[in-house]
Structure formats: C-alpha cells, structure tokens
Amino acid sequence: MRAPSHPGLNLETIVSRDGYYSIRVNRQWRILLRREGENHFTAIEVGSHAIYR
C-alpha cells in the first residue's frame, strides 16, 4: 500500500488484535489486514463489522 494513512482508506487499528488493521470499503464492508512491514499489508478477510470479533 503506497499511502496507508490516506484518509480515503479509513485505516483503523484493531485494538483487540495486535498488528491487525481494517479499511472501509463502504458503509457495510470492511477488509481486515495484517501488517507485514511499514507499507506492506496482507488482506485476511472481507466482511462486515463482525470480522473484528
């Protein structure tokens, strides 16, 4: 990801899971990411807010 802090991504830390983040696709869908490096993330799952649990 070139600019993970870009405001359009709405990158958020998942507090309950160290090293995990989410980005907002739209009002319903989120992508759960695991940080692999400074600007390198792996997509883990796509789903609703329920993926945080």
PyMOL Python script that loads the backbone (N, CA, C, O; Angstrom):
from pymol import cmd

cmd.read_pdbstr("""\
ATOM      1  N   MET A   1       0.857  -1.158   0.000  1.00  0.00           N
ATOM      2  CA  MET A   1       0.000   0.000   0.000  1.00  0.00           C
ATOM      3  C   MET A   1       0.906   1.224   0.000  1.00  0.00           C
ATOM      4  O   MET A   1       1.744   1.376   0.889  1.00  0.00           O
ATOM      5  N   ARG A   2       0.749   2.075  -0.964  1.00  0.00           N
ATOM      6  CA  ARG A   2       1.631   3.247  -1.075  1.00  0.00           C
ATOM      7  C   ARG A   2       1.436   4.241   0.053  1.00  0.00           C
ATOM      8  O   ARG A   2       2.405   4.775   0.593  1.00  0.00           O
ATOM      9  N   ALA A   3       0.196   4.489   0.406  1.00  0.00           N
ATOM     10  CA  ALA A   3      -0.093   5.506   1.426  1.00  0.00           C
ATOM     11  C   ALA A   3      -1.160   4.986   2.383  1.00  0.00           C
ATOM     12  O   ALA A   3      -2.328   5.358   2.264  1.00  0.00           O
ATOM     13  N   PRO A   4      -0.775   4.130   3.331  1.00  0.00           N
ATOM     14  CA  PRO A   4      -1.772   3.564   4.235  1.00  0.00           C
ATOM     15  C   PRO A   4      -2.514   4.607   5.059  1.00  0.00           C
ATOM     16  O   PRO A   4      -3.617   4.347   5.540  1.00  0.00           O
ATOM     17  N   SER A   5      -1.927   5.772   5.224  1.00  0.00           N
ATOM     18  CA  SER A   5      -2.596   6.805   6.021  1.00  0.00           C
ATOM     19  C   SER A   5      -3.525   7.685   5.187  1.00  0.00           C
ATOM     20  O   SER A   5      -4.090   8.649   5.705  1.00  0.00           O
ATOM     21  N   HIS A   6      -3.691   7.365   3.895  1.00  0.00           N
ATOM     22  CA  HIS A   6      -4.584   8.159   3.041  1.00  0.00           C
ATOM     23  C   HIS A   6      -5.980   8.167   3.659  1.00  0.00           C
ATOM     24  O   HIS A   6      -6.511   7.101   3.972  1.00  0.00           O
ATOM     25  N   PRO A   7      -6.590   9.341   3.843  1.00  0.00           N
ATOM     26  CA  PRO A   7      -7.882   9.427   4.527  1.00  0.00           C
ATOM     27  C   PRO A   7      -9.006   8.652   3.842  1.00  0.00           C
ATOM     28  O   PRO A   7      -9.969   8.271   4.508  1.00  0.00           O
ATOM     29  N   GLY A   8      -8.915   8.411   2.552  1.00  0.00           N
ATOM     30  CA  GLY A   8      -9.956   7.666   1.853  1.00  0.00           C
ATOM     31  C   GLY A   8     -10.023   6.203   2.249  1.00  0.00           C
ATOM     32  O   GLY A   8     -11.052   5.556   2.050  1.00  0.00           O
ATOM     33  N   LEU A   9      -8.938   5.667   2.809  1.00  0.00           N
ATOM     34  CA  LEU A   9      -8.913   4.267   3.229  1.00  0.00           C
ATOM     35  C   LEU A   9      -9.529   4.059   4.606  1.00  0.00           C
ATOM     36  O   LEU A   9     -10.004   2.969   4.924  1.00  0.00           O
ATOM     37  N   ASN A  10      -9.520   5.105   5.416  1.00  0.00           N
ATOM     38  CA  ASN A  10     -10.014   4.988   6.792  1.00  0.00           C
ATOM     39  C   ASN A  10      -9.345   3.827   7.522  1.00  0.00           C
ATOM     40  O   ASN A  10     -10.019   3.010   8.149  1.00  0.00           O
ATOM     41  N   LEU A  11      -8.028   3.758   7.437  1.00  0.00           N
ATOM     42  CA  LEU A  11      -7.266   2.705   8.102  1.00  0.00           C
ATOM     43  C   LEU A  11      -7.420   2.851   9.607  1.00  0.00           C
ATOM     44  O   LEU A  11      -7.171   3.919  10.166  1.00  0.00           O
ATOM     45  N   GLU A  12      -7.831   1.768  10.259  1.00  0.00           N
ATOM     46  CA  GLU A  12      -8.026   1.784  11.713  1.00  0.00           C
ATOM     47  C   GLU A  12      -7.321   0.591  12.336  1.00  0.00           C
ATOM     48  O   GLU A  12      -7.305  -0.499  11.765  1.00  0.00           O
ATOM     49  N   THR A  13      -6.742   0.802  13.503  1.00  0.00           N
ATOM     50  CA  THR A  13      -6.125  -0.271  14.265  1.00  0.00           C
ATOM     51  C   THR A  13      -7.204  -1.118  14.920  1.00  0.00           C
ATOM     52  O   THR A  13      -8.177  -0.588  15.455  1.00  0.00           O
ATOM     53  N   ILE A  14      -7.032  -2.432  14.879  1.00  0.00           N
ATOM     54  CA  ILE A  14      -7.931  -3.330  15.597  1.00  0.00           C
ATOM     55  C   ILE A  14      -7.306  -3.531  16.977  1.00  0.00           C
ATOM     56  O   ILE A  14      -6.317  -4.250  17.118  1.00  0.00           O
ATOM     57  N   VAL A  15      -7.874  -2.909  17.967  1.00  0.00           N
ATOM     58  CA  VAL A  15      -7.287  -2.876  19.311  1.00  0.00           C
ATOM     59  C   VAL A  15      -7.145  -4.276  19.903  1.00  0.00           C
ATOM     60  O   VAL A  15      -6.157  -4.562  20.578  1.00  0.00           O
ATOM     61  N   SER A  16      -8.110  -5.142  19.660  1.00  0.00           N
ATOM     62  CA  SER A  16      -8.103  -6.471  20.269  1.00  0.00           C
ATOM     63  C   SER A  16      -7.169  -7.455  19.567  1.00  0.00           C
ATOM     64  O   SER A  16      -6.989  -8.577  20.041  1.00  0.00           O
ATOM     65  N   ARG A  17      -6.568  -7.048  18.434  1.00  0.00           N
ATOM     66  CA  ARG A  17      -5.696  -7.955  17.679  1.00  0.00           C
ATOM     67  C   ARG A  17      -4.431  -7.205  17.273  1.00  0.00           C
ATOM     68  O   ARG A  17      -4.453  -6.404  16.338  1.00  0.00           O
ATOM     69  N   ASP A  18      -3.347  -7.461  17.962  1.00  0.00           N
ATOM     70  CA  ASP A  18      -2.083  -6.772  17.712  1.00  0.00           C
ATOM     71  C   ASP A  18      -1.611  -6.997  16.274  1.00  0.00           C
ATOM     72  O   ASP A  18      -1.549  -8.135  15.807  1.00  0.00           O
ATOM     73  N   GLY A  19      -1.279  -5.905  15.571  1.00  0.00           N
ATOM     74  CA  GLY A  19      -0.779  -5.992  14.211  1.00  0.00           C
ATOM     75  C   GLY A  19      -1.852  -6.081  13.145  1.00  0.00           C
ATOM     76  O   GLY A  19      -1.545  -6.258  11.966  1.00  0.00           O
ATOM     77  N   TYR A  20      -3.120  -5.961  13.553  1.00  0.00           N
ATOM     78  CA  TYR A  20      -4.231  -6.044  12.602  1.00  0.00           C
ATOM     79  C   TYR A  20      -4.896  -4.683  12.442  1.00  0.00           C
ATOM     80  O   TYR A  20      -4.966  -3.885  13.377  1.00  0.00           O
ATOM     81  N   TYR A  21      -5.381  -4.444  11.225  1.00  0.00           N
ATOM     82  CA  TYR A  21      -6.000  -3.171  10.866  1.00  0.00           C
ATOM     83  C   TYR A  21      -7.212  -3.449  10.000  1.00  0.00           C
ATOM     84  O   TYR A  21      -7.402  -4.564   9.515  1.00  0.00           O
ATOM     85  N   SER A  22      -8.028  -2.428   9.811  1.00  0.00           N
ATOM     86  CA  SER A  22      -9.137  -2.555   8.871  1.00  0.00           C
ATOM     87  C   SER A  22      -9.185  -1.320   7.993  1.00  0.00           C
ATOM     88  O   SER A  22      -8.768  -0.233   8.395  1.00  0.00           O
ATOM     89  N   ILE A  23      -9.701  -1.506   6.787  1.00  0.00           N
ATOM     90  CA  ILE A  23     -10.014  -0.382   5.916  1.00  0.00           C
ATOM     91  C   ILE A  23     -11.477  -0.510   5.518  1.00  0.00           C
ATOM     92  O   ILE A  23     -12.022  -1.610   5.422  1.00  0.00           O
ATOM     93  N   ARG A  24     -12.086   0.621   5.292  1.00  0.00           N
ATOM     94  CA  ARG A  24     -13.507   0.671   4.970  1.00  0.00           C
ATOM     95  C   ARG A  24     -13.692   0.633   3.457  1.00  0.00           C
ATOM     96  O   ARG A  24     -13.158   1.476   2.736  1.00  0.00           O
ATOM     97  N   VAL A  25     -14.453  -0.352   2.980  1.00  0.00           N
ATOM     98  CA  VAL A  25     -14.798  -0.440   1.563  1.00  0.00           C
ATOM     99  C   VAL A  25     -15.981   0.476   1.295  1.00  0.00           C
ATOM    100  O   VAL A  25     -15.973   1.265   0.350  1.00  0.00           O
ATOM    101  N   ASN A  26     -16.992   0.358   2.136  1.00  0.00           N
ATOM    102  CA  ASN A  26     -18.185   1.213   2.089  1.00  0.00           C
ATOM    103  C   ASN A  26     -18.817   1.173   3.475  1.00  0.00           C
ATOM    104  O   ASN A  26     -18.167   0.752   4.433  1.00  0.00           O
ATOM    105  N   ARG A  27     -20.056   1.596   3.600  1.00  0.00           N
ATOM    106  CA  ARG A  27     -20.684   1.638   4.930  1.00  0.00           C
ATOM    107  C   ARG A  27     -20.875   0.248   5.530  1.00  0.00           C
ATOM    108  O   ARG A  27     -20.956   0.111   6.751  1.00  0.00           O
ATOM    109  N   GLN A  28     -20.947  -0.775   4.698  1.00  0.00           N
ATOM    110  CA  GLN A  28     -21.208  -2.131   5.187  1.00  0.00           C
ATOM    111  C   GLN A  28     -19.952  -2.993   5.276  1.00  0.00           C
ATOM    112  O   GLN A  28     -19.787  -3.726   6.251  1.00  0.00           O
ATOM    113  N   TRP A  29     -19.077  -2.926   4.302  1.00  0.00           N
ATOM    114  CA  TRP A  29     -17.969  -3.869   4.176  1.00  0.00           C
ATOM    115  C   TRP A  29     -16.637  -3.305   4.659  1.00  0.00           C
ATOM    116  O   TRP A  29     -16.330  -2.126   4.480  1.00  0.00           O
ATOM    117  N   ARG A  30     -15.857  -4.194   5.280  1.00  0.00           N
ATOM    118  CA  ARG A  30     -14.518  -3.876   5.769  1.00  0.00           C
ATOM    119  C   ARG A  30     -13.547  -4.937   5.261  1.00  0.00           C
ATOM    120  O   ARG A  30     -13.941  -6.066   4.970  1.00  0.00           O
ATOM    121  N   ILE A  31     -12.282  -4.562   5.160  1.00  0.00           N
ATOM    122  CA  ILE A  31     -11.225  -5.515   4.845  1.00  0.00           C
ATOM    123  C   ILE A  31     -10.299  -5.574   6.049  1.00  0.00           C
ATOM    124  O   ILE A  31      -9.765  -4.553   6.484  1.00  0.00           O
ATOM    125  N   LEU A  32     -10.114  -6.769   6.583  1.00  0.00           N
ATOM    126  CA  LEU A  32      -9.217  -6.989   7.711  1.00  0.00           C
ATOM    127  C   LEU A  32      -7.822  -7.243   7.155  1.00  0.00           C
ATOM    128  O   LEU A  32      -7.638  -8.089   6.280  1.00  0.00           O
ATOM    129  N   LEU A  33      -6.839  -6.506   7.669  1.00  0.00           N
ATOM    130  CA  LEU A  33      -5.460  -6.580   7.188  1.00  0.00           C
ATOM    131  C   LEU A  33      -4.519  -6.947   8.320  1.00  0.00           C
ATOM    132  O   LEU A  33      -4.765  -6.617   9.480  1.00  0.00           O
ATOM    133  N   ARG A  34      -3.429  -7.639   7.970  1.00  0.00           N
ATOM    134  CA  ARG A  34      -2.348  -7.890   8.924  1.00  0.00           C
ATOM    135  C   ARG A  34      -1.121  -7.161   8.394  1.00  0.00           C
ATOM    136  O   ARG A  34      -0.745  -7.325   7.233  1.00  0.00           O
ATOM    137  N   ARG A  35      -0.509  -6.368   9.236  1.00  0.00           N
ATOM    138  CA  ARG A  35       0.681  -5.600   8.824  1.00  0.00           C
ATOM    139  C   ARG A  35       1.876  -6.540   8.735  1.00  0.00           C
ATOM    140  O   ARG A  35       2.167  -7.290   9.667  1.00  0.00           O
ATOM    141  N   GLU A  36       2.563  -6.487   7.595  1.00  0.00           N
ATOM    142  CA  GLU A  36       3.744  -7.321   7.347  1.00  0.00           C
ATOM    143  C   GLU A  36       5.019  -6.487   7.317  1.00  0.00           C
ATOM    144  O   GLU A  36       6.119  -7.023   7.451  1.00  0.00           O
ATOM    145  N   GLY A  37       4.875  -5.181   7.142  1.00  0.00           N
ATOM    146  CA  GLY A  37       6.006  -4.263   7.063  1.00  0.00           C
ATOM    147  C   GLY A  37       5.472  -2.848   7.105  1.00  0.00           C
ATOM    148  O   GLY A  37       4.272  -2.636   7.280  1.00  0.00           O
ATOM    149  N   GLU A  38       6.358  -1.877   6.946  1.00  0.00           N
ATOM    150  CA  GLU A  38       5.940  -0.480   7.078  1.00  0.00           C
ATOM    151  C   GLU A  38       4.761  -0.127   6.172  1.00  0.00           C
ATOM    152  O   GLU A  38       3.786   0.465   6.636  1.00  0.00           O
ATOM    153  N   ASN A  39       4.833  -0.474   4.912  1.00  0.00           N
ATOM    154  CA  ASN A  39       3.746  -0.197   3.968  1.00  0.00           C
ATOM    155  C   ASN A  39       3.248  -1.473   3.301  1.00  0.00           C
ATOM    156  O   ASN A  39       2.709  -1.422   2.195  1.00  0.00           O
ATOM    157  N   HIS A  40       3.420  -2.611   3.958  1.00  0.00           N
ATOM    158  CA  HIS A  40       3.019  -3.891   3.381  1.00  0.00           C
ATOM    159  C   HIS A  40       1.998  -4.563   4.297  1.00  0.00           C
ATOM    160  O   HIS A  40       2.266  -4.821   5.470  1.00  0.00           O
ATOM    161  N   PHE A  41       0.829  -4.838   3.737  1.00  0.00           N
ATOM    162  CA  PHE A  41      -0.254  -5.473   4.475  1.00  0.00           C
ATOM    163  C   PHE A  41      -0.737  -6.693   3.704  1.00  0.00           C
ATOM    164  O   PHE A  41      -0.660  -6.727   2.476  1.00  0.00           O
ATOM    165  N   THR A  42      -1.233  -7.690   4.422  1.00  0.00           N
ATOM    166  CA  THR A  42      -1.865  -8.852   3.810  1.00  0.00           C
ATOM    167  C   THR A  42      -3.343  -8.812   4.147  1.00  0.00           C
ATOM    168  O   THR A  42      -3.717  -8.669   5.311  1.00  0.00           O
ATOM    169  N   ALA A  43      -4.193  -8.940   3.117  1.00  0.00           N
ATOM    170  CA  ALA A  43      -5.640  -8.990   3.344  1.00  0.00           C
ATOM    171  C   ALA A  43      -5.982 -10.356   3.927  1.00  0.00           C
ATOM    172  O   ALA A  43      -5.627 -11.390   3.360  1.00  0.00           O
ATOM    173  N   ILE A  44      -6.669 -10.352   5.060  1.00  0.00           N
ATOM    174  CA  ILE A  44      -7.016 -11.578   5.761  1.00  0.00           C
ATOM    175  C   ILE A  44      -8.458 -11.983   5.493  1.00  0.00           C
ATOM    176  O   ILE A  44      -8.752 -13.160   5.283  1.00  0.00           O
ATOM    177  N   GLU A  45      -9.352 -11.006   5.500  1.00  0.00           N
ATOM    178  CA  GLU A  45     -10.774 -11.318   5.363  1.00  0.00           C
ATOM    179  C   GLU A  45     -11.532 -10.068   4.919  1.00  0.00           C
ATOM    180  O   GLU A  45     -11.128  -8.944   5.216  1.00  0.00           O
ATOM    181  N   VAL A  46     -12.624 -10.281   4.211  1.00  0.00           N
ATOM    182  CA  VAL A  46     -13.540  -9.213   3.816  1.00  0.00           C
ATOM    183  C   VAL A  46     -14.884  -9.536   4.428  1.00  0.00           C
ATOM    184  O   VAL A  46     -15.361 -10.665   4.319  1.00  0.00           O
ATOM    185  N   GLY A  47     -15.502  -8.556   5.074  1.00  0.00           N
ATOM    186  CA  GLY A  47     -16.808  -8.797   5.681  1.00  0.00           C
ATOM    187  C   GLY A  47     -17.337  -7.559   6.371  1.00  0.00           C
ATOM    188  O   GLY A  47     -16.812  -6.459   6.198  1.00  0.00           O
ATOM    189  N   SER A  48     -18.382  -7.752   7.154  1.00  0.00           N
ATOM    190  CA  SER A  48     -18.995  -6.664   7.910  1.00  0.00           C
ATOM    191  C   SER A  48     -18.180  -6.414   9.179  1.00  0.00           C
ATOM    192  O   SER A  48     -17.106  -6.988   9.358  1.00  0.00           O
ATOM    193  N   HIS A  49     -18.693  -5.565  10.046  1.00  0.00           N
ATOM    194  CA  HIS A  49     -18.009  -5.303  11.322  1.00  0.00           C
ATOM    195  C   HIS A  49     -17.813  -6.582  12.129  1.00  0.00           C
ATOM    196  O   HIS A  49     -16.964  -6.611  13.020  1.00  0.00           O
ATOM    197  N   ALA A  50     -18.561  -7.623  11.850  1.00  0.00           N
ATOM    198  CA  ALA A  50     -18.449  -8.886  12.583  1.00  0.00           C
ATOM    199  C   ALA A  50     -17.069  -9.523  12.429  1.00  0.00           C
ATOM    200  O   ALA A  50     -16.694 -10.355  13.256  1.00  0.00           O
ATOM    201  N   ILE A  51     -16.302  -9.163  11.400  1.00  0.00           N
ATOM    202  CA  ILE A  51     -14.973  -9.763  11.229  1.00  0.00           C
ATOM    203  C   ILE A  51     -14.017  -9.346  12.334  1.00  0.00           C
ATOM    204  O   ILE A  51     -12.968  -9.968  12.502  1.00  0.00           O
ATOM    205  N   TYR A  52     -14.352  -8.313  13.088  1.00  0.00           N
ATOM    206  CA  TYR A  52     -13.489  -7.868  14.182  1.00  0.00           C
ATOM    207  C   TYR A  52     -13.556  -8.796  15.386  1.00  0.00           C
ATOM    208  O   TYR A  52     -12.694  -8.738  16.262  1.00  0.00           O
ATOM    209  N   ARG A  53     -14.541  -9.623  15.433  1.00  0.00           N
ATOM    210  CA  ARG A  53     -14.751 -10.476  16.618  1.00  0.00           C
ATOM    211  C   ARG A  53     -14.046 -11.797  16.498  1.00  0.00           C
ATOM    212  O   ARG A  53     -14.124 -12.623  17.408  1.00  0.00           O
TER     213      ARG A  53
END
""", "prot")
cmd.dss("prot")
cmd.show_as("cartoon", "prot")
cmd.util.cbc("prot")
cmd.orient("prot")
